[in-house]
Amino acid sequence: MLVNPPLLKDNSHHPLFPPLGLAYLAGVLKQDEHEIKIIDCPVSNLDHNKLSDEIGAFQPNLIGITSMTPTINSAIKAAKNAKKVCPDSPVIFGGPHATFMDREILEKEQSIDIVVRGEGELTLREIAQNEPILKNLQKIKGISFRKNKKIIRTENRAYIQDLDELPLPAYEYVPIEKYRIHRKIHLPIMTSRGCPFQCSFCVASEIFGARFRARSCKNVVDELEWLKNEYGANAISFQDDTLTYDRKRILDICDEIEKREINLPWGCQTRVDQVSKEVLSKMKRAKCNLVSFGIESGCQKILDAVKKRITISQAEKAIKWAKEEGLFVAVSTIMGYPGETKDMMNQTLDLIQKIEPDDAWLCIATPYPGTDLRRLIEEKGWKMSDNWTKYDTMHPVFDNPNLPSKELAEIRTKFYNNLYSPKYVFRQIIKGYFKGNYYSQLMAKTAAGYILWRIRSKI
């Protein structure tokens, strides 16, 4: 059984996409003819009591639980409850948080038997093939476990070099019809792993390595066709960290999408230094509707501090090109980084006002386990919150002497109140319904909902 644990009250939201990581794990286990059940608690509206009932009824011989940082407390609770109804079934944790906090998790939580570090597909396959599962674990690479009251960490597993060898995500085990954004089925795809860039606030290069590994053009477009024909996808979200890193590959993918007439709107994220006018134009012809750029800051000093390796002029140029193509342009920024002052943060707000993106995400600097940012804050001796549910980029979680937490939260709230205005909704309606941009249609509805929520909250 593979579990996405319930969301706690502090970080509850309706999931936009099926759990891609669990679906990949299920795909590998399916190849070995295991009986599989995926429980995605948030989309099925299951609390911990109902999850325990599901586990008890299925009686799995192995329970895998994913653990993102904001949901780690819920994942631990799920593990404890699982042991009550299936005391002899090994509980396995995976995901970014568990990868970097494996020792702490195993030392504190006796209900968790194994932590899978990094890429999990081949590791979980070997664990499932192990008989009995908890014996001779030393031979399995990429895991941590307890033995004789000691924490054993086996050798890191090598990254999967040929991603085409992975099976398609096994979506037959999740209720696809429930994953809708404004009643549209919006499905994810990941076509590459590994990030050559080492931004200080991100763990992508630590989880998936610093070398870019990519699926072939044919393999990618085959999956797009499958998502459309098999699951009725209305739109696609590319989950790659930098989709356009290999210029030839993205151009080939776009050509193949056009050739096969996939005709699905799609969105992606990439870097401002990894696009060109030609690439963005080709993406638009292949039905790309949205491109998201991590511009991070309007202050070059902060860009350098976060090791972004871009310039403000590169950001302005890339966004100008994307807007000229009629794409929905989203940008993400980081605020409250160590060393940042209010004047520096205002430079970021000024840049957003200047470039006029269709959407902007103001992410509060969050020191996730495994990041250089966390190590920096530890070196400074600044206090960090131990409430993992707050690690969602929406809440300040460390004491920054230059930018108090209350001030950061107020600036962020004020920004969104100003951004999502009736004028904004009207602009997105024009772009969405008269110019045919799928994401503008979605944002018009989302922003209108935000405005209504603000009005009701004042009544």
Secondary structure, DSSP 8 states (H G I E B T S, - for coil): -EEE----GGG----SS--HHHHHHHHHHHHTT----EEEHHHHT--HHHHHHHHHHH--S-EEEE--GGGHHHHHHHHHHHHHH-TTS-EEEESHHHHHSHHHHHHH-TT--EEE-S--HHHHHHHHHSSSTTSSGGGSTTEEEEETTEEEE-------S-GGGS----GGGS-GGG-EETTEEEEEE--EE--S---TT--HHHHH-SS-EE--HHHHHHHHHHHHHHH--SEEEE--SSTTSSHHHHHHHHHHHHHHT----EEEEE-GGG--HHHHHHHHHTTEEEEEEEEE-S-HHHHHHTT----HHHHHHHHHHHHHTT-EEEEEEEES-TT--HHHHHHHHHHHHHH--SEEEEEE----TT-HHHHHHHHHT--B---GGGTTTTS--B--SSS-HHHHHHHHHHHHHHHS-HHHHHHHHIIIIIS--HHHHHHHHHHHHHHHHHHHHH-
